[in-house]
């Protein structure tokens, strides 16, 4: 083996060892980097709109991130204000008192007696009386389990605040610079690849961009449109703070297994406790049809037609399965990894066909 060959092996081994050391040092920020990539895909339409106006990449990237930051801060402040106001109103109105719950129970009983056949009403009444003790034990069991869990999570969150703040700063800076220099960086990286392999790499990057656009941009857009529909519907129903609640619906729609029911079901129960049976039923129907059925079966398929087609099973696994392994951060990690593998598979198929 000549000296040149030995030098290449030594240099390659050194670079590989340094690469492993770098990955080890940044392993706690890998999810942060993935979140930055997701943010880039979500902000691309907003960045493109600002760039058409300013023709300045730095300004366009800055204002794109600033708008998202202002939106998140506004929603958090609005949620805090609404919770404080509504809890105070509930306490003043006496809606949480035993007498109020008794009145609600009597109202439901009257409605059931007039609306249901006699034999159905008698049967349901017997079942309820038979199981009333078990039902009354449920809130105690929930509270016994919930309070220690909430306390533990809050303590963990407080101890992780410095790390979370550092990760947030890293996300902002990485997103800012990828929006500015991402295309040039990828073009230079592709130039390092041997010419005979550039075709499949470029095809892989094209598939990856299209798949990520479907998994992230379409998913995010559908969630935001759900929030807009919720705000319009809540406003027409006379629900207080309709626009803030619409924003909350849009945010929770991003989280699998939560979604709009996490917002409109407690809202409907609130009106049930206040004795407004009609509004309770309308909100339940509106939430089920307009906030769940229409976005998932009309809006999302229509938007996905303009980008890469992904089987619903892949989307379901990408957003749901990782949550059970790594927690809520799986919403970021899952689609990123599934999308990468799907792009590699499609690029390999396209290369074989050519």
HELIX and SHEET records of a PDB file:
HELIX    1   1 UNK A    3  UNK A   25  1                                  23    
HELIX    2   2 UNK A   27  UNK A   29  5                                   3    
HELIX    3   3 UNK A   30  UNK A   54  1                                  25    
HELIX    4   4 UNK A   57  UNK A   93  1                                  37    
HELIX    5   5 UNK A   98  UNK A  115  1                                  18    
HELIX    6   6 UNK A  118  UNK A  191  1                                  74    
HELIX    7   7 UNK A  195  UNK A  212  1                                  18    
HELIX    8   8 UNK A  213  UNK A  218  3                                   6    
HELIX    9   9 UNK A  219  UNK A  236  1                                  18    
HELIX   10  10 UNK A  242  UNK A  253  1                                  12    
HELIX   11  11 UNK A  261  UNK A  273  1                                  13    
HELIX   12  12 UNK A  277  UNK A  288  1                                  12    
HELIX   13  13 UNK A  289  UNK A  293  3                                   5    
HELIX   14  14 UNK A  294  UNK A  294  1                                   1    
HELIX   15  15 UNK A  295  UNK A  299  3                                   5    
HELIX   16  16 UNK A  300  UNK A  304  1                                   5    
HELIX   17  17 UNK A  312  UNK A  320  1                                   9    
HELIX   18  18 UNK A  323  UNK A  326  1                                   4    
HELIX   19  19 UNK A  327  UNK A  329  5                                   3    
HELIX   20  20 UNK A  330  UNK A  353  1                                  24    
END                                                                             
